[in-house]
Protein backbone atom coordinates (compact mmCIF):
# COMPACT_ATOMS: atom_id res chain seq x y z
CA UNK A 1 0.00 0.00 0.00
CA UNK A 2 2.77 2.34 1.04
CA UNK A 3 4.64 1.37 -2.11
CA UNK A 4 1.55 2.09 -4.20
CA UNK A 5 1.11 5.50 -2.65
CA UNK A 6 4.72 6.47 -3.15
CA UNK A 7 4.62 5.49 -6.80
CA UNK A 8 1.19 6.90 -7.53
CA UNK A 9 2.38 9.39 -10.15
CA UNK A 10 4.44 6.93 -12.22
CA UNK A 11 1.67 4.33 -12.00
CA UNK A 12 -0.91 6.83 -13.19
CA UNK A 13 1.43 7.85 -15.98
CA UNK A 14 1.81 4.22 -17.03
CA UNK A 15 -1.94 3.63 -16.86
CA UNK A 16 -2.60 6.78 -18.87
CA UNK A 17 -0.87 5.23 -21.89
CA UNK A 18 -3.93 3.08 -22.66
CA UNK A 19 -6.42 5.93 -23.09
CA UNK A 20 -3.75 7.94 -24.93
CA UNK A 21 -3.07 4.96 -27.18
CA UNK A 22 -6.76 4.58 -27.93
CA UNK A 23 -7.04 8.27 -28.71
CA UNK A 24 -4.04 8.15 -31.04
CA UNK A 25 -5.38 5.09 -32.84
CA UNK A 26 -8.57 7.03 -33.59
CA UNK A 27 -6.89 10.20 -34.80
CA UNK A 28 -3.41 9.51 -36.16
CA UNK A 29 -2.89 7.45 -39.29
CA UNK A 30 -1.20 4.14 -38.81
CA UNK A 31 2.07 5.14 -40.49
CA UNK A 32 2.63 7.96 -38.02
CA UNK A 33 1.53 5.76 -35.17
CA UNK A 34 4.12 3.21 -36.21
CA UNK A 35 6.84 5.88 -36.09
CA UNK A 36 5.67 6.96 -32.66
CA UNK A 37 5.91 3.37 -31.44
CA UNK A 38 9.41 3.04 -32.92
CA UNK A 39 10.40 6.16 -30.99
CA UNK A 40 9.35 4.43 -27.78
CA UNK A 41 11.27 1.26 -28.60
CA UNK A 42 14.36 3.19 -29.65
CA UNK A 43 14.16 5.35 -26.53
CA UNK A 44 14.15 2.19 -24.44
CA UNK A 45 17.19 0.88 -26.32
CA UNK A 46 19.04 4.19 -26.04
CA UNK A 47 18.32 4.67 -22.34
CA UNK A 48 19.36 1.11 -21.48
CA UNK A 49 22.55 1.37 -23.54
CA UNK A 50 23.20 4.73 -21.91
CA UNK A 51 23.33 2.97 -18.54
CA UNK A 52 26.16 0.79 -19.86
CA UNK A 53 28.00 3.19 -22.19
CA UNK A 54 27.24 6.63 -20.86
CA UNK A 55 26.78 6.26 -17.13
CA UNK A 56 29.04 3.32 -16.29
CA UNK A 57 31.50 4.03 -19.10
CA UNK A 58 31.73 0.50 -20.52
CA UNK A 59 31.71 0.73 -24.28
CA UNK A 60 29.33 -1.97 -25.52
CA UNK A 61 28.57 -2.51 -29.20
CA UNK A 62 26.31 -5.51 -28.74
CA UNK A 63 22.95 -3.98 -27.97
CA UNK A 64 21.30 -5.33 -31.14
CA UNK A 65 22.39 -8.79 -30.03
CA UNK A 66 20.53 -8.46 -26.73
CA UNK A 67 17.55 -7.05 -28.58
CA UNK A 68 17.62 -10.06 -30.90
CA UNK A 69 17.71 -12.47 -27.96
CA UNK A 70 14.68 -10.73 -26.45
CA UNK A 71 12.81 -10.65 -29.77
CA UNK A 72 13.40 -14.28 -30.67
CA UNK A 73 12.90 -15.77 -27.19
CA UNK A 74 9.66 -13.84 -26.72
CA UNK A 75 8.46 -14.74 -30.21
CA UNK A 76 9.20 -18.41 -29.63
CA UNK A 77 7.43 -18.08 -26.32
CA UNK A 78 4.25 -16.62 -27.77
CA UNK A 79 4.22 -19.10 -30.65
CA UNK A 80 4.94 -22.28 -28.74
CA UNK A 81 4.29 -21.67 -25.03
CA UNK A 82 1.65 -19.08 -24.26
CA UNK A 83 -0.24 -19.55 -27.51
CA UNK A 84 -3.92 -18.95 -26.85
CA UNK A 85 -3.50 -17.16 -23.54
CA UNK A 86 -5.45 -13.94 -23.15
CA UNK A 87 -3.36 -10.93 -24.19
CA UNK A 88 -3.33 -9.44 -20.69
CA UNK A 89 -1.45 -12.50 -19.44
CA UNK A 90 0.54 -13.35 -22.54
CA UNK A 91 2.07 -9.87 -22.91
CA UNK A 92 3.74 -9.70 -19.47
CA UNK A 93 4.85 -13.31 -19.90
CA UNK A 94 6.59 -12.73 -23.23
CA UNK A 95 8.11 -9.43 -22.10
CA UNK A 96 9.57 -11.09 -19.02
CA UNK A 97 10.77 -14.05 -21.04
CA UNK A 98 12.48 -11.80 -23.58
CA UNK A 99 13.95 -9.51 -20.94
CA UNK A 100 15.23 -12.28 -18.70
CA UNK A 101 16.73 -14.22 -21.59
CA UNK A 102 18.59 -11.11 -22.71
CA UNK A 103 19.68 -10.39 -19.12
CA UNK A 104 21.04 -13.92 -18.86
CA UNK A 105 22.88 -13.41 -22.13
CA UNK A 106 24.20 -10.14 -20.69
CA UNK A 107 25.48 -11.95 -17.62
CA UNK A 108 27.13 -14.70 -19.67
CA UNK A 109 28.83 -12.16 -21.92
CA UNK A 110 29.54 -9.67 -19.17
CA UNK A 111 31.25 -11.89 -16.61
CA UNK A 112 34.28 -12.76 -18.73
CA UNK A 113 34.46 -9.57 -20.83
CA UNK A 114 33.95 -6.75 -18.35
CA UNK A 115 37.55 -7.02 -17.20
CA UNK A 116 38.42 -5.67 -20.63
CA UNK A 117 38.40 -1.96 -21.24
CA UNK A 118 37.60 0.48 -24.00
CA UNK A 119 38.25 -0.84 -27.48
CA UNK A 120 38.65 -4.41 -26.33
CA UNK A 121 35.26 -4.52 -24.66
CA UNK A 122 33.70 -2.87 -27.74
CA UNK A 123 35.19 -5.54 -30.00
CA UNK A 124 34.12 -8.49 -27.83
CA UNK A 125 30.56 -7.20 -27.46
CA UNK A 126 30.45 -6.56 -31.20
CA UNK A 127 31.60 -10.14 -31.75
CA UNK A 128 28.93 -11.38 -29.39
CA UNK A 129 26.20 -9.51 -31.28
CA UNK A 130 27.30 -11.08 -34.53
CA UNK A 131 27.49 -14.56 -32.99
CA UNK A 132 23.91 -14.28 -31.74
CA UNK A 133 22.74 -13.17 -35.14
CA UNK A 134 24.53 -15.97 -37.00
CA UNK A 135 23.34 -18.61 -34.54
CA UNK A 136 19.72 -17.49 -35.01
CA UNK A 137 20.19 -17.32 -38.77
CA UNK A 138 21.18 -20.98 -38.73
CA UNK A 139 18.56 -22.26 -36.31
CA UNK A 140 15.73 -23.77 -38.32
CA UNK A 141 13.42 -23.96 -35.29
CA UNK A 142 13.08 -20.17 -35.21
CA UNK A 143 12.83 -19.78 -38.96
CA UNK A 144 16.51 -19.36 -39.80
CA UNK A 145 17.00 -17.26 -42.90
CA UNK A 146 13.25 -17.17 -43.57
CA UNK A 147 12.67 -15.14 -40.45
CA UNK A 148 10.00 -15.78 -37.86
CA UNK A 149 6.43 -14.66 -38.31
CA UNK A 150 2.94 -15.29 -37.07
CA UNK A 151 3.29 -13.73 -33.64
CA UNK A 152 0.07 -12.22 -32.32
CA UNK A 153 0.15 -8.39 -32.30
CA UNK A 154 0.43 -8.21 -28.51
CA UNK A 155 2.20 -4.87 -28.24
CA UNK A 156 0.83 -1.53 -29.26
CA UNK A 157 1.39 2.10 -28.44
CA UNK A 158 0.20 1.69 -24.86
CA UNK A 159 2.33 -1.31 -23.91
CA UNK A 160 5.43 0.14 -25.59
CA UNK A 161 5.14 3.48 -23.85
CA UNK A 162 4.20 1.91 -20.52
CA UNK A 163 7.41 -0.15 -20.72
CA UNK A 164 9.45 2.86 -21.83
CA UNK A 165 8.25 4.83 -18.83
CA UNK A 166 9.04 1.99 -16.44
CA UNK A 167 12.46 1.49 -18.04
CA UNK A 168 13.35 5.18 -17.79
CA UNK A 169 12.11 5.39 -14.21
CA UNK A 170 13.98 2.29 -13.08
CA UNK A 171 17.26 3.49 -14.58
CA UNK A 172 16.74 7.09 -13.51
CA UNK A 173 16.08 6.12 -9.91
CA UNK A 174 18.93 3.66 -9.89
CA UNK A 175 21.55 6.19 -10.98
CA UNK A 176 20.13 8.99 -8.86
CA UNK A 177 19.93 6.83 -5.75
CA UNK A 178 22.56 7.42 -3.06
CA UNK A 179 24.54 4.41 -4.20
CA UNK A 180 23.89 5.15 -7.85
CA UNK A 181 26.76 7.63 -8.01
CA UNK A 182 28.98 4.57 -7.83
CA UNK A 183 28.15 3.85 -11.50
CA UNK A 184 29.50 7.27 -12.40
CA UNK A 185 32.53 6.71 -10.19
CA UNK A 186 33.37 3.57 -12.16
CA UNK A 187 33.19 5.60 -15.38
CA UNK A 188 35.25 8.48 -14.04
CA UNK A 189 38.10 6.48 -12.58
CA UNK A 190 37.97 2.78 -11.95
CA UNK A 191 41.08 2.68 -9.77
CA UNK A 192 39.94 5.49 -7.53
CA UNK A 193 36.50 3.90 -7.31
CA UNK A 194 38.02 0.61 -6.19
CA UNK A 195 40.23 2.44 -3.70
CA UNK A 196 37.08 4.06 -2.25
CA UNK A 197 35.65 0.65 -1.47
CA UNK A 198 33.33 0.40 -4.45
CA UNK A 199 32.99 -3.12 -5.82
CA UNK A 200 33.56 -2.05 -9.42
CA UNK A 201 32.87 -5.48 -10.94
CA UNK A 202 29.46 -5.61 -9.29
CA UNK A 203 28.43 -2.25 -10.72
CA UNK A 204 29.68 -3.06 -14.18
CA UNK A 205 27.80 -6.37 -14.19
CA UNK A 206 24.65 -4.72 -12.82
CA UNK A 207 24.73 -2.09 -15.55
CA UNK A 208 25.37 -4.69 -18.22
CA UNK A 209 22.64 -7.09 -17.09
CA UNK A 210 20.06 -4.38 -16.52
CA UNK A 211 20.87 -2.75 -19.87
CA UNK A 212 20.58 -6.12 -21.60
CA UNK A 213 17.28 -6.80 -19.85
CA UNK A 214 15.66 -3.66 -21.23
CA UNK A 215 17.11 -4.27 -24.66
CA UNK A 216 15.45 -7.69 -24.48
CA UNK A 217 12.13 -6.13 -23.50
CA UNK A 218 12.45 -3.67 -26.38
CA UNK A 219 13.14 -6.59 -28.70
CA UNK A 220 10.07 -8.45 -27.44
CA UNK A 221 7.87 -5.38 -27.98
CA UNK A 222 9.33 -4.89 -31.44
CA UNK A 223 8.69 -8.52 -32.41
CA UNK A 224 5.07 -8.40 -31.33
CA UNK A 225 4.43 -5.05 -32.87
CA UNK A 226 5.37 -5.89 -36.44
CA UNK A 227 4.61 -9.60 -36.12
CA UNK A 228 7.59 -10.75 -38.17
CA UNK A 229 11.27 -10.70 -37.29
CA UNK A 230 14.38 -11.38 -39.27
CA UNK A 231 18.03 -11.31 -38.26
CA UNK A 232 18.54 -8.40 -40.68
CA UNK A 233 16.83 -6.16 -38.13
CA UNK A 234 19.51 -6.91 -35.55
CA UNK A 235 22.75 -6.37 -37.44
CA UNK A 236 25.78 -4.47 -36.26
CA UNK A 237 24.22 -1.38 -37.85
CA UNK A 238 21.37 -1.49 -35.35
CA UNK A 239 23.88 -1.50 -32.48
CA UNK A 240 25.67 1.46 -34.04
CA UNK A 241 22.37 3.29 -34.44
CA UNK A 242 21.73 2.97 -30.70
CA UNK A 243 25.29 4.05 -29.87
CA UNK A 244 24.79 7.11 -32.09
CA UNK A 245 21.63 7.98 -30.15
CA UNK A 246 23.52 7.77 -26.87
CA UNK A 247 26.46 9.82 -28.12
CA UNK A 248 24.25 12.39 -29.79
CA UNK A 249 22.09 12.81 -26.72
CA UNK A 250 25.12 13.16 -24.49
CA UNK A 251 26.90 10.24 -22.84
CA UNK A 252 25.36 9.78 -19.45
CA UNK A 253 22.29 11.92 -19.98
CA UNK A 254 19.06 9.93 -19.79
CA UNK A 255 16.87 12.71 -21.12
CA UNK A 256 19.43 13.32 -23.86
CA UNK A 257 19.19 9.69 -24.96
CA UNK A 258 15.39 9.95 -25.19
CA UNK A 259 15.51 13.15 -27.21
CA UNK A 260 18.17 11.77 -29.55
CA UNK A 261 16.18 8.55 -30.02
CA UNK A 262 13.12 10.60 -31.01
CA UNK A 263 15.05 12.93 -33.31
CA UNK A 264 16.93 10.18 -35.11
CA UNK A 265 13.86 7.97 -35.51
CA UNK A 266 11.89 10.80 -37.05
CA UNK A 267 14.83 11.91 -39.16
CA UNK A 268 15.29 8.47 -40.72
CA UNK A 269 11.66 8.55 -41.79
CA UNK A 270 11.56 12.18 -42.80
CA UNK A 271 14.56 11.78 -45.10
CA UNK A 272 13.19 8.64 -46.72
CA UNK A 273 12.22 10.57 -49.91
CA UNK A 274 15.92 11.15 -50.55
CA UNK A 275 16.44 7.39 -50.82
CA UNK A 276 20.10 6.49 -50.32
CA UNK A 277 21.21 10.12 -50.15
CA UNK A 278 19.70 10.42 -46.71
CA UNK A 279 22.66 8.57 -45.25
CA UNK A 280 24.83 11.46 -46.44
CA UNK A 281 22.62 14.02 -44.72
CA UNK A 282 22.52 11.83 -41.66
CA UNK A 283 26.32 11.63 -41.47
CA UNK A 284 26.81 15.32 -42.20
CA UNK A 285 24.44 16.09 -39.37
CA UNK A 286 26.44 13.90 -37.04
CA UNK A 287 29.72 15.56 -38.03
CA UNK A 288 28.29 19.05 -37.55
CA UNK A 289 26.87 17.97 -34.24
CA UNK A 290 30.18 16.59 -32.99
CA UNK A 291 31.99 19.75 -34.09
CA UNK A 292 29.59 22.15 -32.43
CA UNK A 293 28.52 20.17 -29.37
CA UNK A 294 31.12 17.46 -28.80
CA UNK A 295 29.51 16.50 -25.51
CA UNK A 296 26.23 15.65 -27.22
CA UNK A 297 22.95 17.53 -27.06
CA UNK A 298 22.77 17.66 -23.29
CA UNK A 299 26.32 16.72 -22.40
CA UNK A 300 26.27 14.89 -19.10
CA UNK A 301 23.33 16.81 -17.76
CA UNK A 302 19.65 16.11 -17.64
CA UNK A 303 17.00 18.37 -19.09
CA UNK A 304 15.80 18.93 -15.53
CA UNK A 305 19.09 20.63 -14.64
CA UNK A 306 19.40 23.93 -16.43
CA UNK A 307 23.16 23.55 -16.32
CA UNK A 308 23.14 21.98 -19.77
CA UNK A 309 23.00 25.47 -21.20
CA UNK A 310 26.36 26.45 -19.89
CA UNK A 311 29.66 26.04 -21.64
CA UNK A 312 30.69 23.47 -19.08
CA UNK A 313 28.92 20.77 -21.09
CA UNK A 314 31.49 20.96 -23.86
CA UNK A 315 33.84 18.46 -22.36
CA UNK B 1 48.91 -2.90 12.82
CA UNK B 2 50.18 -3.77 9.36
CA UNK B 3 52.85 -6.39 8.83
CA UNK B 4 54.25 -7.25 5.45
CA UNK B 5 56.44 -10.30 5.09
CA UNK B 6 58.61 -11.14 2.13
CA UNK B 7 56.30 -9.62 -0.46
CA UNK B 8 56.91 -10.25 -4.15
CA UNK B 9 55.03 -8.49 -6.93
CA UNK B 10 55.49 -9.05 -10.64
CA UNK B 11 54.17 -7.20 -13.66
CA UNK B 12 54.65 -9.91 -16.25
CA UNK B 13 58.40 -10.34 -16.56
CA UNK B 14 59.21 -7.35 -14.37
CA UNK B 15 59.93 -8.32 -10.78
CA UNK B 16 58.82 -5.05 -9.16
CA UNK B 17 59.00 -6.03 -5.50
CA UNK B 18 61.56 -8.61 -4.45
CA UNK B 19 60.86 -9.73 -0.91
CA UNK B 20 59.77 -6.57 0.89
CA UNK B 21 59.08 -6.76 4.62
CA UNK B 22 57.90 -3.86 6.73
CA UNK B 23 55.68 -3.06 9.67
CA UNK B 24 53.48 -0.13 10.59
CA UNK B 25 52.44 0.21 14.22
CA UNK B 26 49.19 1.87 15.30
CA UNK B 27 49.48 5.65 15.56
CA UNK B 28 52.66 5.99 13.53
CA UNK B 29 53.53 7.95 10.44
CA UNK B 30 55.78 5.68 8.40
CA UNK B 31 57.46 7.02 5.30
CA UNK B 32 58.65 5.02 2.35
CA UNK B 33 61.10 6.83 0.13
CA UNK B 34 62.79 5.77 -3.05
CA UNK B 35 63.45 6.96 -6.57
CA UNK B 36 61.28 6.50 -9.64
CA UNK B 37 60.55 2.87 -10.36
CA UNK B 38 61.74 1.61 -6.98
CA UNK B 39 58.35 -0.01 -6.38
CA UNK B 40 56.79 2.42 -3.90
CA UNK B 41 53.43 2.75 -5.63
CA UNK B 42 53.44 -0.95 -6.39
CA UNK B 43 53.72 -1.68 -2.69
CA UNK B 44 50.70 0.51 -1.90
CA UNK B 45 48.73 -1.03 -4.73
CA UNK B 46 49.50 -4.48 -3.36
CA UNK B 47 48.40 -3.50 0.14
CA UNK B 48 45.09 -2.06 -1.02
CA UNK B 49 44.35 -5.01 -3.27
CA UNK B 50 44.63 -3.20 -6.60
CA UNK B 51 47.41 -5.54 -7.65
CA UNK B 52 47.74 -9.10 -6.43
CA UNK B 53 51.20 -10.04 -5.12
CA UNK B 54 52.81 -13.21 -6.46
CA UNK B 55 54.20 -14.29 -3.09
CA UNK B 56 54.48 -13.22 0.53
CA UNK B 57 51.89 -12.12 3.02
CA UNK B 58 50.22 -8.95 4.23
CA UNK B 59 48.87 -9.20 7.77
CA UNK B 60 46.30 -6.77 9.10
CA UNK B 61 46.25 -6.36 12.88
CA UNK B 62 48.47 -9.37 13.33
CA UNK B 63 45.88 -11.88 12.27
CA UNK B 64 43.98 -11.36 9.03
CA UNK B 65 45.79 -12.15 5.80
CA UNK B 66 44.59 -9.61 3.27
CA UNK B 67 46.83 -10.13 0.25
CA UNK B 68 44.16 -12.02 -1.70
CA UNK B 69 41.17 -9.84 -0.83
CA UNK B 70 39.37 -7.62 -3.34
CA UNK B 71 39.92 -3.85 -2.88
CA UNK B 72 36.45 -3.12 -1.51
CA UNK B 73 36.90 -5.75 1.22
CA UNK B 74 40.18 -4.17 2.24
CA UNK B 75 38.54 -0.75 2.52
CA UNK B 76 35.89 -2.35 4.75
CA UNK B 77 38.67 -3.52 7.08
CA UNK B 78 39.87 0.05 7.58
CA UNK B 79 42.65 0.62 5.03
CA UNK B 80 42.15 3.40 2.55
CA UNK B 81 44.41 4.26 -0.37
CA UNK B 82 44.84 7.71 -1.89
CA UNK B 83 46.14 6.81 -5.35
CA UNK B 84 48.99 8.68 -7.01
CA UNK B 85 48.13 11.64 -9.18
CA UNK B 86 45.01 12.87 -7.37
CA UNK B 87 42.47 10.60 -8.98
CA UNK B 88 39.37 12.61 -8.20
CA UNK B 89 36.12 12.00 -10.10
CA UNK B 90 36.53 15.03 -12.34
CA UNK B 91 32.95 15.32 -13.55
CA UNK B 92 31.42 15.09 -10.10
CA UNK B 93 31.23 17.94 -7.64
CA UNK B 94 33.45 18.16 -4.57
CA UNK B 95 30.53 17.18 -2.40
CA UNK B 96 29.68 14.17 -4.57
CA UNK B 97 33.29 13.05 -4.39
CA UNK B 98 33.15 13.16 -0.61
CA UNK B 99 29.85 11.27 -0.58
CA UNK B 100 31.44 8.55 -2.68
CA UNK B 101 34.29 8.34 -0.21
CA UNK B 102 31.69 7.36 2.39
CA UNK B 103 30.36 4.70 0.02
CA UNK B 104 30.67 1.90 2.57
CA UNK B 105 29.29 3.90 5.47
CA UNK B 106 25.58 3.72 6.11
CA UNK B 107 25.12 5.96 9.15
CA UNK B 108 23.97 9.36 7.88
CA UNK B 109 24.96 11.26 11.02
CA UNK B 110 28.42 9.76 10.75
CA UNK B 111 28.71 10.80 7.11
CA UNK B 112 27.67 14.37 7.94
CA UNK B 113 30.23 14.41 10.71
CA UNK B 114 32.85 13.15 8.25
CA UNK B 115 32.04 15.93 5.80
CA UNK B 116 32.28 18.51 8.56
CA UNK B 117 35.65 17.08 9.51
CA UNK B 118 36.82 17.25 5.90
CA UNK B 119 35.77 20.90 5.68
CA UNK B 120 37.55 21.69 8.94
CA UNK B 121 40.76 20.09 7.73
CA UNK B 122 40.50 21.72 4.29
CA UNK B 123 38.33 24.86 4.51
CA UNK B 124 38.82 25.57 0.80
CA UNK B 125 36.79 22.44 -0.04
CA UNK B 126 33.78 23.91 1.71
CA UNK B 127 33.90 26.96 -0.52
CA UNK B 128 34.20 24.74 -3.55
CA UNK B 129 31.67 22.08 -2.58
CA UNK B 130 29.35 22.58 -5.56
CA UNK B 131 32.16 22.94 -8.06
CA UNK B 132 33.10 20.13 -10.44
CA UNK B 133 36.26 18.66 -8.99
CA UNK B 134 37.98 18.63 -12.38
CA UNK B 135 38.02 22.43 -12.22
CA UNK B 136 39.95 22.53 -8.94
CA UNK B 137 43.63 23.39 -8.82
CA UNK B 138 46.14 20.58 -8.37
CA UNK B 139 46.55 21.27 -4.68
CA UNK B 140 42.82 21.41 -4.09
CA UNK B 141 42.38 18.12 -5.94
CA UNK B 142 45.01 16.52 -3.72
CA UNK B 143 43.21 17.84 -0.66
CA UNK B 144 39.96 16.46 -2.00
CA UNK B 145 41.56 13.07 -2.65
CA UNK B 146 42.78 12.91 0.95
CA UNK B 147 39.49 14.18 2.35
CA UNK B 148 37.58 11.67 0.25
CA UNK B 149 39.67 8.80 1.59
CA UNK B 150 39.08 9.99 5.15
CA UNK B 151 35.33 9.72 4.56
CA UNK B 152 35.76 5.95 4.78
CA UNK B 153 37.12 6.46 8.32
CA UNK B 154 40.23 4.40 7.75
CA UNK B 155 42.44 3.28 10.59
CA UNK B 156 45.36 3.22 8.20
CA UNK B 157 45.69 5.78 5.42
CA UNK B 158 47.93 4.96 2.47
CA UNK B 159 49.14 8.13 0.80
CA UNK B 160 50.86 7.90 -2.57
CA UNK B 161 52.99 10.97 -3.32
CA UNK B 162 50.68 13.69 -2.05
CA UNK B 163 53.26 16.35 -2.97
CA UNK B 164 53.46 15.33 -6.64
CA UNK B 165 53.54 18.38 -8.88
CA UNK B 166 52.45 20.87 -6.23
CA UNK B 167 53.85 24.26 -5.28
CA UNK B 168 56.07 24.24 -2.15
CA UNK B 169 53.56 26.29 -0.17
CA UNK B 170 50.72 23.88 -0.96
CA UNK B 171 52.97 20.95 -0.08
CA UNK B 172 53.54 22.49 3.33
CA UNK B 173 49.80 22.86 3.93
CA UNK B 174 49.19 19.27 2.95
CA UNK B 175 51.95 17.93 5.16
CA UNK B 176 50.61 19.94 8.07
CA UNK B 177 47.19 18.39 7.59
CA UNK B 178 48.71 14.91 7.31
CA UNK B 179 50.24 15.44 10.74
CA UNK B 180 46.91 16.69 12.04
CA UNK B 181 45.10 13.62 10.69
CA UNK B 182 47.70 11.46 12.39
CA UNK B 183 47.30 13.33 15.67
CA UNK B 184 43.56 12.62 15.50
CA UNK B 185 44.33 8.90 15.52
CA UNK B 186 44.80 7.73 11.96
CA UNK B 187 47.93 5.74 11.22
CA UNK B 188 49.68 6.79 8.03
CA UNK B 189 51.88 5.04 5.51
CA UNK B 190 53.32 7.75 3.30
CA UNK B 191 55.10 7.18 0.02
CA UNK B 192 57.12 10.14 -1.14
CA UNK B 193 59.84 11.39 -3.44
CA UNK B 194 60.00 14.59 -1.46
CA UNK B 195 62.20 12.76 1.06
CA UNK B 196 63.06 15.79 3.15
CA UNK B 197 59.50 16.76 4.06
CA UNK B 198 58.31 13.19 4.38
CA UNK B 199 61.08 12.06 6.72
CA UNK B 200 60.71 15.11 8.91
CA UNK B 201 57.13 14.26 9.86
CA UNK B 202 57.67 10.49 10.08
CA UNK B 203 58.48 8.46 13.17
CA UNK B 204 60.09 5.78 11.05
CA UNK B 205 61.11 5.38 7.48
CA UNK B 206 62.13 2.81 4.91
CA UNK B 207 64.23 3.29 1.82
CA UNK B 208 63.18 1.22 -1.17
CA UNK B 209 65.61 0.62 -4.01
CA UNK B 210 64.74 -1.43 -7.12
CA UNK B 211 62.23 -3.54 -5.28
CA UNK B 212 64.14 -4.12 -2.06
CA UNK B 213 64.23 -2.37 1.30
CA UNK B 214 67.81 -1.17 1.75
CA UNK B 215 67.51 0.97 4.88
CA UNK B 216 65.20 1.18 7.84
CA UNK B 217 65.47 3.64 10.70
CA UNK B 218 63.77 6.45 12.55
CA UNK B 219 62.83 9.43 10.42
CA UNK B 220 65.44 11.62 12.07
CA UNK B 221 68.28 9.13 11.62
CA UNK B 222 67.42 8.63 7.98
CA UNK B 223 67.42 12.38 7.44
CA UNK B 224 70.94 12.49 8.82
CA UNK B 225 72.24 9.30 7.26
CA UNK B 226 74.94 9.97 4.68
CA UNK B 227 73.55 7.46 2.17
CA UNK B 228 70.10 9.03 2.21
CA UNK B 229 71.52 12.54 2.06
CA UNK B 230 73.63 11.64 -0.93
CA UNK B 231 70.99 9.69 -2.82
CA UNK B 232 67.74 11.50 -2.06
CA UNK B 233 68.41 14.87 -0.51
CA UNK B 234 70.95 16.07 -3.03
CA UNK B 235 73.80 16.78 -0.66
Interface residues (C-beta under 8 A of the other chain):
Chain A: X178 X179 X181 X182 X184 X185 X188 X189 X191 X192 X193 X194 X195 X196 X197 X198 X199 X200 X300 X312 X315
Chain B: X48 X49 X50 X70 X71 X72 X75 X76 X80 X81 X82 X83 X87 X88 X89 X90 X91 X92 X96 X99 X100 X101 X103 X104 X132 X134 X145 X148 X149 X152
